[in-house]
Amino acid sequence: MNTKPKLTIDATMIRLRMSGDRQQVAIANAMLAFKIIETRQIATAGTDGIVMLFNPDFVASLDSHDQVIGLIVHELMHVRLNHTKRFKRSRFSDHKAANMAMDDEINPLVQEAGFDLPHGGCWPHQHGSESGKSWESYYAARLAKLAQDAPESPESDESEKGDKPCDQAGNGDTGADTDADGSSESGDSSQISQKSPKSPQNDESGGDAKSCDGSDKGDDAASGDADGQTSDGCHPAGELASQFAPELIDDESPEEMAAANADAIDDATGDTELGEVIANQNGKQTKGGRGTVDRSGDEPVCLQPANGERWQDVVIETFRRRSNDSRVDWGRRSRRMQPNSPAYIPARRKINGLAIALVVDVSGSCSSWFSLWQELANELIEEVDNIERLEIVYHHHAHCHTDTWNKGEGDIELECDEVGGTCHIEALAEVEALDVDAIIQFTDCETTWPTEHPEQDCITVLPPQSYELCPFGVNIEAAIDR
């Protein structure tokens, strides 16, 4: 008589370490960067880039250790692909649609790398899309499918906020675990069509969360859904750690810790089939661009302000929420290291200050908007305290010149007397030579773009009623107050 083995995260982690399989051992090594916590305050699983939560009842309900491994790899991929940072940067407001789209990106990669996944889940073919694209490109389709599948109700006619199926917009910070059919669970993963099984333990409150290093953490520390459950899936950096393991939060910011863990996953798995699948997605991904995928085949993204939000706020809030840069400090041990861990994880130290390139199109069709761009630039340096330097790159069909503004120098004045056609090839080559953290472009996008897109985060601000979009980063259309 065949009996199913008792499935637990602990048992599966031991199985990974003892397997002798190079890829499985790499997965076990990657998990050393995380504190693993078992709790019934989450329906399936979730991560914030620092800790990982697993519902032991859900894990026990899976078919095999191989499916548990697939679940673990799925959660690792949220961190490896920097979904927390990318969701924050995207400013999309529907968490359920975003997390379902993230699963559309992850699950084909996990399957291609040879892992089994729990039954169900979110896949691009469910909304007629191809695999291999970024979650941002799946978001609109997921949002439309959720709207299509939602039952009609009087409440649906009330005022709407944030994104609409045809408008990729909004803001927000979390993700959630959802079934492929968009049902009540808020959306993460491969595992999603299976709900945590009914059991007496599921009705208990408090005292049930336990980390896999043996320490206890009560379930009442969790937060998330209206019913008191923590949302499944991808959370803002540090949100789960602050609730379940606050001792992990030290002088590093949560965003820095999540980024360091993404690097740790990359280092552990880079030479495995999983690392190769990520590197080969759509034909390219450089180590310098880790945490992203090649988006050359994606549709351009255009944001719309949420109700009551100005278009300027979309730009300003994006940079206000950026953490300061950091560097590895090998002289200090990170608190993220697990007890008796054989792997040394260095701490990180902050490097204050943010440098941004303003790429200003001075062609004839754009020069009349200089006053609008100048107002935004001055509001930006007033509202975002950690901007230390702006590199203002003026261009038309060629690069004209670059001015540098340093903090404390007063208001910014955009000045350029040259006019001409538009081409961004030389201008963005100039940006690549500058030491900047992000790019803001002012252009109508009636231009020629370089074949290699910049690695920095980029927001393109368009004049009102523009017809073209920048093919990389995100776009926002300016509006004139009347």
N, C-alpha and C positions, 0 to 999 in steps of 0.2 A: 504493500500500500504506500503510495507516494504522499508524503505530507510536505506542505510548503514550509520552508525554514522561517523562523521568526526574523522578521526584517526590522532592523534598527539602523540608525545612522552610525552608531558606534561599531556595530558588526561590519557594516559596509566599509567604513574607513579602515578597519583592520584588514579586511579582504583586499582593499586597494594596495595597502602597504606591503602585503605578503604575496601579492599576485606574481611578481617577477615580470609582469608586462610593463614595458617602458612607459607607455602612455598612461596606464593606470597608476603607476608609481608617481608620475609627474602630476597627476590630478591630486593625489594625496599630499604631495609637497606643496602644491598651490594652496591647499586648504589650511596649511599651517599658519597662513597669514590671518586667518579669521577665527573669531570665537564662535563656536557652534553651540546653539541653544535649542533644546527641545521644549516646546510649549504648545499647549492646546489653545492658546490665545490667537493662533493663526490657523487658518483652515488648511493650508497646504504647506507653502514655504515662502520665504521672502528674504531680501537682503538690502542693506543700505550701503554696501561697499566696505563695511567694517565688521559687522556680525552677520551670521546666517541663522535664520529661524526655521525649524522644521517641526511640523505637527507629527508626533510619534504614531498617532492613529492612522494618519494618511500614509505615512511611510510603511506601516505594517500592512496596509490594504493593497500595496502594489504587488505585482506578480512575481518579482524576482529581484535579486541583488542588482542585476544588470539595469533594471528600471530605476532603482534607487541611485545608481551611479549616474544614469542619464539625468535624473533630477538634480543631482549635485552639479554636474557639468552645466546644466541649464542656468543654475543660479550663478555659477562662476562666470558664465558668458555675459550676464548682465553687468558684472563689474569689469570684465576684460574689455567690453565694448563701450565702457564709460556711459552707460545709459542714463545714470543720474545727471551727469554733467550735460549730456546732450539734450535731455528733456528740459532741464532748466534753461539752456540756451535757446531751445526752440520756441519757448513761451506758448506752446500748445496747452489748452486749458482742460481738455477732457482726459482725465487720468486713465479711465477704463480703456478708451480707444487707443491711447498712447501705449499702454502696457500690452494690449493685444497686438499692436503693430510691432512692439519690441520682440514679442514671441514669434511673429512672422519672420523677423530677421534672424532670430537665434535658432529656432528648431531645425530648419534645413541644414544649417552648419553642423549642429550637434549630430544629426543623423548621418550626414556625409562623412563625419569623422569616425563613424562606426559604432556609435552608442545607441542603445535602446532607450526609447522614451516611454513614459506612461501613456496610456491610451488617450485619444482625443487631442486637445490642444489647438493652438492657432497656427494656421499655415497660409501662405500667400494665395494658394489656389482657391481658397474659400471665397475670395473676392475677385477672382479672375486675374491675379497678378503673378508675375514670375518671381522665382526665388533669386537671391543674390543681391538684393537691393538693401538700402538702409531703411530702418524703421520709419524715418521721417517721410519717406516716399510712400509708405503704406498707410500713413495716418489718415489721410483724407478718405481712402476707401473704407477703412475700419469705422471711421466716424459716420460715413454714409450708410454702412451696413447696420450699425447700431440704431440709427434713426429709422431705417427701413423696417427693422425687426421689432422696434419698440411698440407696445400696444398703445392705441390711441386712448387719451384720457383728457378730461377738461384741463388738468394741470399743464398739459403740453402746450396749451395756448397762452400760458402766462409769459411774462417777459423773459427773454432768453439772454444768457450771458455767455461770453467766450466764443468758442468755435462753433461753426455751423458746418454741415457736410461739405459745402463748397468753399468755405473760408478757413484756411489753415491759420489759426490765430490763437491768441489768448496767453495766459500765463498760468503758472502753478508749479508744484514741485513733486508730486508723487505719482506713483503708478499703482496698478492694482492687478490682481489675478482674475482673469475672466475666462469663461468658457467660450469656445469658438462660436457658439450661437448667441453670444452677448447676454447670457442670463445673469442672474443676480450677483454672482460672484464677481469681485472686481479684479481684474485680469492678468496674471503673469504667465502661464507657462505651458510647457509641454504637458504638465500634469493636469491641466485645468478641467477637463471634462469630468474628472473624478472629484467628488466632494469628500471631505473628511467623514468617515463613516460614523453613524450614530452609535454612541456608546455612553454608558453612565458617566464616564470621565468627562465627556464633553459638556455635561451639565454642571460640573463642578466649577467653583469660582475660587481663584487664588491658590497659591502654594503648589502649582503644578509645573512650572517652568524649571527646567534643569539644563545646565550647560554640560557639554560633553567632557569638560574637564572636572566634572563632579560638583561644581558649586551650584547652589540653588538660587533661583530668582523667581519670586512669586508672579503668577499670571496677572495679578492686579496692576503690575507695572506697565502693562501694554496699553496702547491706545490706537485708534484708527477708525474703524467703522462705527456706525451709530449704535450697533448692538454691543459695543464694548470690545469686539474683536479687532485685532490688528490686521490691516489690509495685507493681502498676499502680494508678492511681486517686488518690484523695484521701488525703493523708498528714497527720499532725499538723504544725502550723505549724513550719517550720524544720527538720524532720527530714531532708528531702532537701538543703536548703541546707547543713546542717552536714556532710554527707558529700561533696557535690559542689562546693560553693562557700562554704567557711567564711569567706572574706573578706567576705561580705555581712553576716554577723552582727556588729552593732556594739552601741552602747549602747541601741538599741531592742530590745524583746523580740520574738521571732518572731511572737507573736500580734499585736503592734502593727503589724509590717511587713505581715502578711497582711491585716489590716484596712485599712491604708493602700492596699494594692493593690486591694482590693475597691472602695474609694472611687475609685481611679484608673480602674477599669473602668467604674464608674457614670458618672463624669464624661465619659469618652470616648464611651460608647455610649448615654447617656441620651436623646439626641434621634434615635436611629435606630429602625428597626423592631424590633431586638432589645430595646432599652430599653423600647419601648412594650409589647411582649409581656410583659415582666416586670412592668411597672407595671400592666398590665390583668389579670394573672392573678387569677381569681376576683373581678375588679371593683375591686381596690384594693391599692395599696401606696404608702406615703408615703416620701419621701426620708429622713425621720428614722428609718424602720424598715428602711433598706436592708439587704440581706442576708437578708431574710425574705420569706415569701409570706403572703398572707392565709390563715389557717388556720381560719376560721370554720366551714368545712364538714368539718373533720377530726374524727376520733374523739378523745376525751380520752385522754391518755397517762398510764398508771399504772406506776411503776417498782417492781421487786421487788429487794431486795438479792441480790447474788450469794452463792454458798455461803460461809459463814463471815463474811459481812459484816453488820454491824448496820444497821438502818434509819437511825440517826443518822449513820452514816458516809456514807451516800448524800448527805445534806444537807451535811455538813461538807466532804467532798472536793470537792463542786461549787464551793464558794467558796474552798477552799484553792488550787485550781488556777487561779483567775481571775488574770489579770495585772493589775498596777496600771494605772490609767487613764493616758492620755497626751494631749498636745496637739501640734498642728503647730507646728514652729519654722521659720519661713521664713528665718531667718538662717543656717541650716546646710543643706548639701547632703547628701541621703541617699546612702549607699553603694550603694543599689539602682539608682541612675542608671547606665545603660549608657554606655560610652565614646562620646563625640561625640553623645550624645543631644540632640535639639532640645528635649526636654521637661525642665523643671526639677522634680525631686521633692524636696520639703523633708524634713528629718529630723523626728523627733518626740521630745519630751521627756516624761519620766515625771512624773505627778502622783500622789504616794503617797497611799494610803488608800482604803478602800472603805466606802461608806455603804449600809446595808440598811434597808428598811422591814419591821418585823414587824407584820403586820396580824392582830390578835388578836380573834377572835369571842368575845364575852362572853355570848352568849345562853345560856339555861338548859341546853341540851343539850351545850354546850361548856365551861362554866365548871368542871366537875369535872375537866377535863384540864389545868388551869392548871399543876399541879406538873410534869407531863410536858413541857409547852412551856417552862417555866422552866429545867428541867434542860438541854434542848437549847440554849436561848439562851446559857446560861453555858458549856456545853461548846464552843459555836461561837466565842465571843470568846476562849476560852482556846487553842483549836487554830488559829485563823486569825489570824495576826499582823497582817495589814494591814487589819483592820476598825477603822476610826477612829470610826465613829458608827452608832448604831442609832436609828431613829425608830419608836417603839412606838405604833401606831395602834389604839386600842381602839374597838370598835363593837358594836352589836347591829343593830336595824333602822335606826339612824342612827349617825352618827359621835359618839362620846362625848368623847374627848379624846386628845391626843397627848403622849407623854413622850419626851424625848431623853436617850439614854445616850451619853456620850463616853468614849473610851478612857482608862483609868486611874481610872475612878470606882468600881471594885469590882464586886461581883456585881450581876446584874440581878434585880429583884424585880417580878413581874407583879402589878399591883394594879388592881382595878376592882370596885366594889360594885354597878354597874348590871346589870340583866338585861332581857331582852326578846326579841323575835323576831330574825330575821336578814335583813339586806340589805347587800350589798357596794357599792352604788352610791355612797353618800356617803363610805364609807371609802376606796375607790379614787380618788375625786375628791380627797380629802385627800392621798393618796400622790402624785398627779400634781403637786400644788403643792409637794412636798418635793423636794429635790435628792438623790436616791438612785440607786444603780446597780442595785439588784436588790430583789426582794420575796420574803419568806417569809410565807405565810398559814397561820394555825392556825384551821381551821374544819372542820365536818362537811359543808359544801357544800349544806346544805339551805337555800338562800338565793336571792336574786335578783341576777343579775350585770348589770353595765352592758353596753350594746350595743357600746361601744368598749372593747376590751381594752387593758390597759397595754402600753407598748412595752418596759418593762424585763423582764429574765429573771425568771421567777416559779416558785417551788416551793411547792406547797400540801401541808401536812402534815395528814393526816386522822386522826381518832381511830380506834382499832381497830374493825373491822367496820362501816365506813361504807358507805353505799349509793350515794352520789353522788360525782361527780368534778368538779373545776374544769375548765371548758372551754378554758382557755388554760394555757400553761406545762406543767409536769409535776407529777404527784401522787405522793406516797409515803405509804403507810399506816403509822402508828406501831404498834409491838408492845409488849406488856407482858412484861417478864422474869418468868418463873415459877420 
